[in-house]
Structure formats: C-alpha cells, structure tokens
C-alpha cells in the first residue's frame, strides 16, 4: 500500500505494560505500510536525560523546570525505529532498569506530558501512522480512526516481559508491571484508561500474529481504501 493514499489514517494502540503493544504496533505498521511511533520511548528518553543531568526525578518542580531543555526526536520506520536525545541515539540506554524504575513519576508531571504531547502530535502530522502508548486514543489523538486497548493477564505479561529481558524472576517483574499500571492509571493528567470508542483486545491467549491480524482487520474495516502492503 502507498501510505500517501490514506494520509489521515491513525491507529492508536494503548494498553498495560507488557501486553505486547510495541511488537503489535510495529507489526501492524509494517503490514499496512504505515509509519510507527513509540510514545513510551519518548518518556523514557526524557527520563534518561533527567537522570544524566542529575535532576531528582521525584522532585516534580525540578522535573517540570527542566522538561523543555532536551531535544527529543523519534524515527518512525517500523523496521528500525530510533530515539535520540540532543542528537545521541539512546535506544539501548532507555531500556535499562534505572530508567524503567523512574519513568512513571516523570511521566506523571504535567509539564513533561505537555511537552511530549506537542512532539507526538507533530510526529503524527497528517496521519499514516500507528501510535502506541497509554493515552493515544484518549488524549494525544482522540480522533484516531482505529483505537485499540491491548491488555493481558498479569501472569502472561510478566512472563513475556521477563523473557524479553532475559531474566528469570517473573514474580518481581509482575510486581513492577502492576506498580507501573497503578501509577499510570491513578495519575491526574492523562491516566491510563480505555478510550471512548476503543476496541479492547485481550492478548493473553493470542499469538502475536493473531493480535496483529485483528488490528489490521479493524483498520481495513475502518478505512476501506487501506490494503496490506505487498
């Protein structure tokens, strides 16, 4: 498919930690010939920069004051997405434990969300993109033609995330995931929730291919001119 043929199509994929949003979103974007944006990576990049600069990520005022300083850029190729901060590729660094444990409090700061919301909307632009995050369908792009809320039961999510990270402590991973969900669901600004009009997909007993198929079908149903890229 030629993405230019459907310039307004936006597929919003929200959901819980470890539910498979990234793999699913990238797969859908590749199948439909669309761009891909990982908004979670943007929050991680902001968190990485704050930690590097010595900002206390638990000090909301300090985080708010610094949030406008870094230049964060996201590459939107689903086969090779990138994330840079001040021109430095931080794709690996943002997945470390230090950033993972600090990203939720940083994400809860309204000034951080406002700064990254602007960047996210700029990246979406005229459309032709699959966007994953926690508040895409509810806040970032509520007019998205396709909205999906992806979830899975805690055991499945913990097992998947532990395997991705090459670890063995599933119980600890599950506790971390549930804590992130608790913080993100309870924050005052743009909490994690099922957006109005979103289709809830439970991936617990589905393969990655099956989840991708479901969302591709939703996109085709929503925009009949959409066809899978050859």
FIKOLSE-868367 format. One line per field, with one value per residue (C-alpha): residue number from 0; residue in one letter; x, z, y. Coordinates in pm, whole numbers. Example, Ala and Ser with C-alpha at 12.3 -4.5 7.8 and 13.67 -1.06 7.14 Angstrom:
nr: 0;1
rest: A;S
x: 1230;1367
z: 780;714
y: -450;-106
//
This chain:
nr: 0;1;2;3;4;5;6;7;8;9;10;11;12;13;14;15;16;17;18;19;20;21;22;23;24;25;26;27;28;29;30;31;32;33;34;35;36;37;38;39;40;41;42;43;44;45;46;47;48;49;50;51;52;53;54;55;56;57;58;59;60;61;62;63;64;65;66;67;68;69;70;71;72;73;74;75;76;77;78;79;80;81;82;83;84;85;86;87;88;89;90;91;92;93;94;95;96;97;98;99;100;101;102;103;104;105;106;107;108;109;110;111;112;113;114;115;116;117;118;119;120;121;122;123;124;125;126;127;128;129;130;131;132;133;134;135;136;137;138;139;140;141;142;143;144;145;146;147;148;149;150;151;152;153;154;155;156;157;158;159;160;161;162;163;164;165;166;167;168;169;170;171;172;173;174;175;176;177;178;179;180;181;182;183;184;185;186;187;188;189;190;191;192;193;194;195;196;197;198;199;200;201;202;203;204;205;206;207;208;209;210;211;212;213;214;215;216;217;218;219;220;221;222;223;224;225;226;227;228;229
rest: X;X;X;X;X;X;X;X;X;X;X;X;X;X;X;X;X;X;X;X;X;X;X;X;X;X;X;X;X;X;X;X;X;X;X;X;X;X;X;X;X;X;X;X;X;X;X;X;X;X;X;X;X;X;X;X;X;X;X;X;X;X;X;X;X;X;X;X;X;X;X;X;X;X;X;X;X;X;X;X;X;X;X;X;X;X;X;X;X;X;X;X;X;X;X;X;X;X;X;X;X;X;X;X;X;X;X;X;X;X;X;X;X;X;X;X;X;X;X;X;X;X;X;X;X;X;X;X;X;X;X;X;X;X;X;X;X;X;X;X;X;X;X;X;X;X;X;X;X;X;X;X;X;X;X;X;X;X;X;X;X;X;X;X;X;X;X;X;X;X;X;X;X;X;X;X;X;X;X;X;X;X;X;X;X;X;X;X;X;X;X;X;X;X;X;X;X;X;X;X;X;X;X;X;X;X;X;X;X;X;X;X;X;X;X;X;X;X;X;X;X;X;X;X;X;X;X;X;X;X
x: 0;110;82;11;-319;-452;-294;-543;-532;-413;-416;-395;-276;-297;-267;-99;274;390;75;267;199;537;560;196;215;529;376;57;254;468;167;-15;286;242;483;522;562;652;547;669;1023;984;902;1193;1422;1314;1375;1720;1816;1692;1891;2202;2165;2133;1772;1584;1307;1098;1103;810;908;1264;1143;892;1157;1391;1136;1175;1550;1630;1574;1396;1345;1170;1234;912;1035;863;1153;1413;1259;1502;1501;1763;1823;2026;2141;2253;2094;1962;1761;1952;2005;1637;1555;1780;1650;1740;1517;1243;1214;1199;980;640;695;847;551;309;449;205;484;652;329;253;600;587;224;330;609;375;115;386;507;155;110;-116;-151;-47;88;43;97;140;124;-100;-321;-314;-683;-797;-567;-299;-521;-883;-995;-797;-989;-883;-847;-731;-678;-442;-421;-327;-350;-65;93;119;252;517;632;662;850;1086;1165;1223;1471;1644;1559;1421;1237;881;728;945;868;496;516;698;443;148;309;358;-6;-117;79;-20;-388;-400;-218;-420;-300;-386;-433;-415;-770;-975;-1050;-1402;-1467;-1165;-1178;-1045;-817;-704;-382;-349;-432;-348;-27;140;31;-331;-329;-177;-440;-722;-594;-520;-878;-1005;-801;-933;-1290;-1245;-1081;-1185;-912;-648;-484;-196;136;273
z: 0;-68;267;78;-33;326;477;762;895;1255;1451;1826;2041;2417;2695;3000;3044;2895;2691;2361;2238;2074;1882;1783;1671;1469;1305;1214;1073;863;733;632;507;775;1000;1367;1681;2026;2266;2563;2427;2434;2805;2865;2669;2882;3195;3074;3011;3352;3525;3323;3416;3784;3816;4104;3920;4239;4259;4040;4035;3928;3654;3533;3517;3310;3078;2799;2762;2580;2206;2159;1812;1716;1397;1260;1050;1200;1092;1260;1500;1663;1955;2005;2275;2171;1869;2071;2000;2334;2206;2430;2732;2782;2837;3142;3493;3615;3354;3391;3765;3718;3410;3583;3819;3534;3310;3574;3563;3361;3207;3074;2926;2767;2610;2470;2364;2133;1987;1948;1759;1535;1458;1376;1146;852;965;801;1130;1410;1751;2075;2430;2732;2631;2250;2192;2492;2479;2209;1908;2015;1653;1550;1303;1486;1865;2043;2411;2444;2766;2903;3242;3486;3468;3089;3086;3347;3169;2837;2984;3182;2867;2667;2927;2958;3326;3550;3831;3698;4034;4063;3704;3767;4075;3873;3591;3827;4010;3682;3591;3934;3898;3537;3600;3905;3780;3748;3398;3108;3311;3152;3057;2775;2536;2417;2110;2162;2090;2383;2272;2539;2413;2697;2481;2141;1943;1824;1468;1580;1759;1455;1232;1449;1438;1065;1014;1219;1006;683;813;928;607;309;95;324;183;314;158;-72
y: 0;354;538;861;705;718;1031;1061;705;688;363;429;138;190;-61;-201;-264;-593;-652;-653;-300;-247;-574;-548;-185;-238;-545;-359;-65;-297;-489;-169;24;293;480;386;597;465;740;540;568;946;942;707;939;1233;1026;918;1280;1395;1122;1207;1574;1491;1609;1448;1265;1255;1635;1739;2106;2025;1791;2049;2320;2101;1938;2192;2159;1830;1783;1451;1304;980;785;632;339;31;-190;30;284;525;765;1038;1298;1602;1402;1098;758;629;330;88;313;392;24;-10;-69;282;444;181;246;624;669;657;954;1153;1068;1196;1552;1770;1979;1664;1539;1877;1896;1543;1577;1856;1641;1343;1542;1686;1334;1215;1510;1425;1064;740;606;352;513;322;448;492;784;797;735;941;1246;1250;1172;1105;1142;831;614;298;281;-33;-106;-402;-599;-940;-1104;-1022;-1368;-1362;-1008;-1084;-1399;-1215;-919;-1143;-1342;-1022;-901;-1237;-1261;-1534;-1353;-1350;-1252;-941;-844;-882;-661;-394;-405;-379;-89;98;34;159;483;542;468;692;999;1320;1405;1169;849;505;406;259;545;613;402;177;-195;-398;-682;-931;-1089;-1343;-1644;-1498;-1521;-1202;-1282;-1319;-984;-813;-975;-840;-483;-497;-614;-320;-80;-225;-212;147;268;53;208;58;-253;-456;-368;-633
//
